[in-house]
Amino acid sequence: MEKKQTAVELLEQQLKERYSLINSEPLFEQAKQMEKEQMKEAYLIADHYPRVYEFEKYYKETYQIK
């Protein structure tokens, strides 16, 4: 099974290719950890909601800044 690239990994790759980022590793590692925790939470929550639960509603309630 081919591993997929996360959004944070894509952003890190693109920024490193285009810009000279000094001391950026800790920031990217923190972002990757946050993304991993969000994925874990979403994975665990998926079993608690019926399939008809609207993802957009969940996303807006959970992640979008108002």
Distance bins in CASP14 RR format, pairs under 12 A and 6 or more apart:
PFRMAT RR
TARGET T0000
AUTHOR 0000-0000-0000
RMODE 2
METHOD distances of the structure
MODEL  1
3 9 0 0 0 0 1 0 0 0 0 0 0
4 10 0 0 0 0 1 0 0 0 0 0 0
4 39 0 0 0 0 0 1 0 0 0 0 0
5 11 0 0 0 0 1 0 0 0 0 0 0
5 12 0 0 0 0 1 0 0 0 0 0 0
5 13 1 0 0 1 0 0 0 0 0 0 0
5 14 0 0 0 0 0 1 0 0 0 0 0
5 32 0 0 0 0 0 1 0 0 0 0 0
5 35 0 0 0 0 0 1 0 0 0 0 0
6 12 0 0 0 0 1 0 0 0 0 0 0
6 13 0 0 0 0 0 1 0 0 0 0 0
6 28 0 0 0 0 0 1 0 0 0 0 0
6 31 0 0 0 0 1 0 0 0 0 0 0
6 32 1 0 0 1 0 0 0 0 0 0 0
6 33 0 0 0 0 0 1 0 0 0 0 0
6 34 0 0 0 0 0 1 0 0 0 0 0
6 35 1 0 1 0 0 0 0 0 0 0 0
6 36 0 0 0 0 1 0 0 0 0 0 0
6 38 0 0 0 0 0 1 0 0 0 0 0
6 39 0 0 0 0 1 0 0 0 0 0 0
7 13 0 0 0 0 0 1 0 0 0 0 0
7 14 0 0 0 0 0 1 0 0 0 0 0
7 28 0 0 0 0 0 1 0 0 0 0 0
7 31 0 0 0 0 1 0 0 0 0 0 0
7 32 0 0 0 0 1 0 0 0 0 0 0
7 34 0 0 0 0 0 1 0 0 0 0 0
7 35 1 0 0 1 0 0 0 0 0 0 0
7 36 0 0 0 0 0 1 0 0 0 0 0
7 38 0 0 0 0 0 1 0 0 0 0 0
7 39 0 0 0 0 0 1 0 0 0 0 0
7 63 0 0 0 0 0 1 0 0 0 0 0
8 14 0 0 0 0 0 1 0 0 0 0 0
8 15 0 0 0 0 0 1 0 0 0 0 0
8 27 0 0 0 0 0 1 0 0 0 0 0
8 28 1 0 0 1 0 0 0 0 0 0 0
8 29 0 0 0 0 1 0 0 0 0 0 0
8 30 0 0 0 0 1 0 0 0 0 0 0
8 31 1 0 1 0 0 0 0 0 0 0 0
8 32 1 0 1 0 0 0 0 0 0 0 0
8 33 0 0 0 0 1 0 0 0 0 0 0
8 34 0 0 0 0 1 0 0 0 0 0 0
8 35 1 0 1 0 0 0 0 0 0 0 0
8 36 0 0 0 0 1 0 0 0 0 0 0
8 37 0 0 0 0 0 1 0 0 0 0 0
8 38 0 0 0 0 0 1 0 0 0 0 0
8 39 0 0 0 0 0 1 0 0 0 0 0
9 15 0 0 0 0 0 1 0 0 0 0 0
9 16 0 0 0 0 0 1 0 0 0 0 0
9 28 0 0 0 0 1 0 0 0 0 0 0
9 29 0 0 0 0 0 1 0 0 0 0 0
9 31 0 0 0 0 1 0 0 0 0 0 0
9 32 1 0 0 1 0 0 0 0 0 0 0
9 35 0 0 0 0 1 0 0 0 0 0 0
9 36 0 0 0 0 0 1 0 0 0 0 0
10 16 0 0 0 0 0 1 0 0 0 0 0
10 17 0 0 0 0 0 1 0 0 0 0 0
10 28 0 0 0 0 0 1 0 0 0 0 0
10 31 0 0 0 0 0 1 0 0 0 0 0
10 32 0 0 0 0 0 1 0 0 0 0 0
10 35 0 0 0 0 0 1 0 0 0 0 0
11 17 0 0 0 0 0 1 0 0 0 0 0
11 18 0 0 0 0 0 1 0 0 0 0 0
11 19 0 0 0 0 0 1 0 0 0 0 0
11 21 0 0 0 0 0 1 0 0 0 0 0
11 24 0 0 0 0 0 1 0 0 0 0 0
11 27 0 0 0 0 0 1 0 0 0 0 0
11 28 0 0 0 0 1 0 0 0 0 0 0
11 31 1 0 0 1 0 0 0 0 0 0 0
11 32 0 0 0 0 0 1 0 0 0 0 0
11 35 0 0 0 0 0 1 0 0 0 0 0
12 18 0 0 0 0 0 1 0 0 0 0 0
12 19 0 0 0 0 0 1 0 0 0 0 0
12 21 0 0 0 0 1 0 0 0 0 0 0
12 24 1 0 0 1 0 0 0 0 0 0 0
12 25 0 0 0 0 1 0 0 0 0 0 0
12 27 0 0 0 0 1 0 0 0 0 0 0
12 28 1 0 1 0 0 0 0 0 0 0 0
12 29 0 0 0 0 1 0 0 0 0 0 0
12 30 0 0 0 0 0 1 0 0 0 0 0
12 31 1 0 0 1 0 0 0 0 0 0 0
12 32 1 0 0 1 0 0 0 0 0 0 0
12 35 0 0 0 0 0 1 0 0 0 0 0
13 19 0 0 0 0 0 1 0 0 0 0 0
13 21 0 0 0 0 0 1 0 0 0 0 0
13 24 0 0 0 0 0 1 0 0 0 0 0
13 28 0 0 0 0 1 0 0 0 0 0 0
14 21 0 0 0 0 0 1 0 0 0 0 0
14 28 0 0 0 0 0 1 0 0 0 0 0
15 21 1 0 0 1 0 0 0 0 0 0 0
15 22 0 0 0 0 0 1 0 0 0 0 0
15 24 1 0 0 1 0 0 0 0 0 0 0
15 25 0 0 0 0 0 1 0 0 0 0 0
15 27 0 0 0 0 0 1 0 0 0 0 0
15 28 0 0 0 0 1 0 0 0 0 0 0
15 31 0 0 0 0 0 1 0 0 0 0 0
16 22 0 0 0 0 0 1 0 0 0 0 0
16 24 1 0 0 1 0 0 0 0 0 0 0
16 25 0 0 0 0 0 1 0 0 0 0 0
16 27 0 0 0 0 0 1 0 0 0 0 0
16 28 0 0 0 0 1 0 0 0 0 0 0
21 27 0 0 0 0 1 0 0 0 0 0 0
21 28 0 0 0 0 1 0 0 0 0 0 0
23 29 0 0 0 0 0 1 0 0 0 0 0
24 30 0 0 0 0 0 1 0 0 0 0 0
24 31 0 0 0 0 0 1 0 0 0 0 0
25 31 0 0 0 0 0 1 0 0 0 0 0
25 32 0 0 0 0 0 1 0 0 0 0 0
26 32 0 0 0 0 0 1 0 0 0 0 0
26 33 0 0 0 0 0 1 0 0 0 0 0
27 33 0 0 0 0 0 1 0 0 0 0 0
27 34 0 0 0 0 0 1 0 0 0 0 0
28 34 0 0 0 0 0 1 0 0 0 0 0
28 35 0 0 0 0 0 1 0 0 0 0 0
29 35 0 0 0 0 0 1 0 0 0 0 0
29 36 0 0 0 0 0 1 0 0 0 0 0
30 36 0 0 0 0 0 1 0 0 0 0 0
30 37 0 0 0 0 0 1 0 0 0 0 0
31 37 0 0 0 0 0 1 0 0 0 0 0
31 38 0 0 0 0 0 1 0 0 0 0 0
32 38 0 0 0 0 0 1 0 0 0 0 0
32 39 0 0 0 0 0 1 0 0 0 0 0
33 39 0 0 0 0 0 1 0 0 0 0 0
33 40 0 0 0 0 0 1 0 0 0 0 0
34 40 0 0 0 0 0 1 0 0 0 0 0
34 41 0 0 0 0 0 1 0 0 0 0 0
34 63 0 0 0 0 0 1 0 0 0 0 0
35 41 0 0 0 0 0 1 0 0 0 0 0
35 42 0 0 0 0 0 1 0 0 0 0 0
35 63 0 0 0 0 0 1 0 0 0 0 0
36 42 0 0 0 0 0 1 0 0 0 0 0
36 43 0 0 0 0 0 1 0 0 0 0 0
37 43 0 0 0 0 0 1 0 0 0 0 0
37 44 0 0 0 0 0 1 0 0 0 0 0
38 44 0 0 0 0 0 1 0 0 0 0 0
38 45 0 0 0 0 0 1 0 0 0 0 0
38 58 0 0 0 0 0 1 0 0 0 0 0
38 59 0 0 0 0 0 1 0 0 0 0 0
38 62 0 0 0 0 1 0 0 0 0 0 0
38 63 1 0 0 1 0 0 0 0 0 0 0
39 45 0 0 0 0 0 1 0 0 0 0 0
39 46 0 0 0 0 0 1 0 0 0 0 0
39 63 0 0 0 0 0 1 0 0 0 0 0
40 46 0 0 0 0 0 1 0 0 0 0 0
41 47 0 0 0 0 0 1 0 0 0 0 0
41 48 0 0 0 0 0 1 0 0 0 0 0
41 58 0 0 0 0 0 1 0 0 0 0 0
41 62 0 0 0 0 1 0 0 0 0 0 0
41 63 0 0 0 0 0 1 0 0 0 0 0
42 48 0 0 0 0 0 1 0 0 0 0 0
42 49 0 0 0 0 0 1 0 0 0 0 0
42 53 0 0 0 0 0 1 0 0 0 0 0
42 55 0 0 0 0 1 0 0 0 0 0 0
42 58 0 0 0 0 1 0 0 0 0 0 0
42 59 0 0 0 0 1 0 0 0 0 0 0
42 62 0 0 0 0 1 0 0 0 0 0 0
42 63 0 0 0 0 1 0 0 0 0 0 0
45 53 0 0 0 0 1 0 0 0 0 0 0
45 55 0 0 0 0 0 1 0 0 0 0 0
45 58 1 0 0 1 0 0 0 0 0 0 0
45 59 0 0 0 0 0 1 0 0 0 0 0
45 61 0 0 0 0 0 1 0 0 0 0 0
45 62 0 0 0 0 1 0 0 0 0 0 0
46 53 0 0 0 0 1 0 0 0 0 0 0
46 55 0 0 0 0 1 0 0 0 0 0 0
46 58 0 0 0 0 1 0 0 0 0 0 0
47 53 0 0 0 0 0 1 0 0 0 0 0
48 58 0 0 0 0 0 1 0 0 0 0 0
49 55 0 0 0 0 1 0 0 0 0 0 0
49 57 0 0 0 0 0 1 0 0 0 0 0
49 58 1 0 0 1 0 0 0 0 0 0 0
49 61 0 0 0 0 0 1 0 0 0 0 0
49 62 0 0 0 0 0 1 0 0 0 0 0
50 58 0 0 0 0 0 1 0 0 0 0 0
52 58 0 0 0 0 0 1 0 0 0 0 0
53 59 0 0 0 0 0 1 0 0 0 0 0
53 61 0 0 0 0 0 1 0 0 0 0 0
53 62 0 0 0 0 0 1 0 0 0 0 0
54 60 0 0 0 0 1 0 0 0 0 0 0
54 61 0 0 0 0 1 0 0 0 0 0 0
55 61 0 0 0 0 0 1 0 0 0 0 0
55 62 0 0 0 0 0 1 0 0 0 0 0
55 63 0 0 0 0 0 1 0 0 0 0 0
56 62 0 0 0 0 0 1 0 0 0 0 0
56 63 0 0 0 0 0 1 0 0 0 0 0
56 64 0 0 0 0 1 0 0 0 0 0 0
57 63 0 0 0 0 0 1 0 0 0 0 0
57 64 0 0 0 0 0 1 0 0 0 0 0
58 64 0 0 0 0 0 1 0 0 0 0 0
59 65 0 0 0 0 0 1 0 0 0 0 0
60 66 0 0 0 0 1 0 0 0 0 0 0
END
